Structures are given as C-alpha cells and as structure tokens.
Amino acid sequence: MPHLRFDLSVAVTDSERTSFTDWVAETYAEVMNTGTDHVGVSVVESDPQLGGADPDDPVALVNADVRVGRTVEQRHALARRLTDELGDRFGVPERTVYVVITEHEGVDFVLGGDPLDAWDPAERDDGD
C-alpha cells in the first residue's frame, strides 16, 4: 500500500485536492503497473522550506513510501511525472520540487492492524 505525501506551500482548494489525489493514484498505478485501490495520497498545506529556494517560490516536498520491487526507471519516471504535474497544476518550479522515494518490504505496510505482506508476484515489474 504505497503512500505519497505532498507538503505544499501553496493553497489547494477541496476540488483541486480531489482532482490531484485522483491523478496521483492513477499515475502511480500506470507507472508502477498496479491498481489504484491501495494507493494512499496526502496533500498537506504547510510551510515547507528547501535550501536554495527563493523565499517567494512555491515549494513541494514529496515523500513516496513504496513497496520494494519497482525498478529505478519506474521510480524516476514517477518522480518526473509528479514534478511536472506540480509545476503545471500548482506553479511549483521544478527546482523547488524535492521527491524522496523510500522502499519498504510488504510486512512494513499495515492496514487495519494487519500486515499487507501477501501480494501477487505478478505485480512485480520483472515478473519474478
């Protein structure tokens, strides 16, 4: 169950939040070759800081906690798509979008108190 968290320094309306979280789930599923029913997305308006950013520049800090098994190419493709969309949708300059992708074993994902370590190996990008 991946979780993608966006800390944004820009205001986001409820309709923008809904549209964006739907887009993120669909994009994650497309890039990672999986479904959308297990993708968690959080959008938080805050005051994130990023070294080297101009004080008036919008900033987006993105944390993506994903299950191990995706390729470097998939992870970087996801980061690129997120970066581009944050610029197009919210005006966040590319240079102030910081994406961190952290990989976890399935046992690290717990939903309703139960670990989600059982998964279909076909989800894995290499088919193993």
C-alpha positions in Angstrom: 0.0 0.0 0.0 2.1 2.9 -1.2 1.6 6.3 0.4 2.5 9.5 -1.3 2.6 12.7 0.8 2.8 16.2 -0.6 3.7 19.1 1.6 2.9 22.2 -0.4 3.5 25.9 0.3 0.5 26.8 -2.0 -3.2 26.9 -1.1 -5.2 24.0 -2.5 -9.0 24.0 -2.8 -11.0 20.9 -2.0 -11.8 20.3 -5.7 -8.1 20.7 -6.6 -7.1 18.3 -3.8 -9.6 15.7 -5.0 -8.6 16.1 -8.7 -4.9 15.9 -7.8 -5.1 12.9 -5.5 -7.1 11.0 -8.2 -4.4 12.0 -10.7 -1.6 10.8 -8.4 -3.3 7.4 -7.7 -3.9 6.9 -11.5 -0.3 8.0 -12.4 1.2 5.8 -9.7 -0.8 2.8 -10.9 0.3 3.5 -14.5 4.0 3.9 -13.8 4.2 1.1 -11.3 2.0 -1.3 -13.2 -0.5 -1.9 -10.5 -4.1 -0.9 -9.4 -5.4 2.2 -7.7 -7.4 0.7 -4.9 -4.5 0.5 -2.5 -2.7 3.9 -3.2 -2.8 6.4 -0.3 -2.3 10.1 -1.0 -2.0 13.0 1.4 -1.9 16.7 0.4 -0.9 19.0 3.2 -0.7 22.7 3.0 2.2 23.8 5.2 5.3 26.0 5.1 7.9 23.6 3.8 11.4 25.0 3.4 14.0 24.0 0.9 17.6 25.2 0.9 18.4 27.3 -2.1 14.8 28.2 -2.8 13.9 31.9 -3.1 11.6 32.9 -0.2 8.7 33.7 -2.5 9.0 30.5 -4.6 6.3 27.8 -4.0 7.8 24.6 -2.6 6.7 21.0 -2.8 8.3 18.2 -0.6 7.1 14.8 -1.7 7.6 11.6 0.3 6.7 8.4 -1.5 6.7 5.2 0.5 6.5 2.3 -1.9 6.9 -1.5 -1.8 10.2 -2.9 -2.9 10.4 -4.4 -6.4 10.0 -1.4 -8.7 12.9 -0.5 -10.9 15.0 2.6 -10.6 13.5 3.7 -14.0 9.9 3.4 -12.6 10.8 5.3 -9.5 12.5 8.1 -11.5 9.6 8.2 -14.0 7.2 8.6 -11.2 9.3 11.5 -9.7 9.5 13.2 -13.1 5.7 12.9 -13.6 5.0 14.3 -10.1 7.4 17.1 -10.6 5.9 18.1 -14.0 2.4 18.0 -12.6 3.2 20.0 -9.5 4.5 22.7 -11.9 1.6 22.6 -14.3 -1.1 22.4 -11.7 0.2 24.5 -8.8 3.0 26.6 -10.3 5.8 25.0 -8.3 9.1 25.5 -10.1 10.9 22.3 -10.9 13.9 23.4 -8.9 11.8 23.6 -5.7 10.1 20.1 -6.0 12.0 17.6 -3.8 11.0 14.0 -4.1 12.2 11.3 -1.8 11.2 7.7 -2.6 11.6 5.1 0.2 11.2 1.4 -0.4 9.6 -1.0 2.2 9.0 -4.7 2.4 5.4 -5.7 2.3 5.4 -6.5 6.1 6.1 -2.8 6.7 2.6 -1.9 5.3 -0.2 -2.5 7.9 -3.8 -1.8 7.1 -6.5 -2.2 9.8 -3.9 -3.7 12.1 -2.9 -6.5 9.7 0.3 -6.5 7.6 -0.1 -6.5 3.8 2.9 -8.8 3.2 0.9 -11.1 0.9 0.8 -9.8 -2.6 0.6 -11.1 -6.1 4.1 -11.6 -7.5 2.7 -10.6 -10.9 2.7 -7.0 -9.5 6.5 -7.1 -9.6 8.0 -5.4 -12.6 10.2 -8.3 -13.5 7.5 -11.0 -13.2 9.6 -12.9 -10.6 
